[in-house]
Amino acid sequence: MAVWQDERIASICSQMPNLTIMAPNAAAAVEQNRLSKSDHNLLAQYARETSGDYCAGCERHCSEVLPERVPIGDVMRCLMYFHSYQDHGLARSTFEELPTRTRELLTQLDFTEAEKSCPRKLPIGQLMRETKMLFVLLKC
Ligand code: SF4
């Protein structure tokens, strides 16, 4: 409902792998109810409180300060699919689409400057190493 009411958003791509997820999404699209001001305030509070829990994909901040480009947002998506979606197949296939050089750099680069540039203060170096550990060493 928040997305439907936000005039800044023209379209989204929302994964709906089952009816449990699809049904409320469809209801939000067709129902005439609107979110209250209190609902919006609670959503904004939730967004503030969880902003450090996930990558926003704003790679212009982090990737561009590295000596060699790493698509940090794509790597973070692998972790999101693995941990948050629990979709290990999608996580692995996304990781396997990364260039070989990217996969090498995950444990070779110093990500300190990228971490300083991240507005969400994510521990980028640790997360890059975790990604390599999951998909290369542990072969998850
Ligand atoms: S700056 Fe932080 S939030 Fe933005 S893409 Fe990089 S790691 Fe993700």
Residues whose N, C-alpha, C, O or C-beta is under 5 A from the ligand:
A	BS01	SF4	Y54 C55 A56 G57 C58 E59 H61 C62 I72 G73 S117 C118 P119 R120 L122
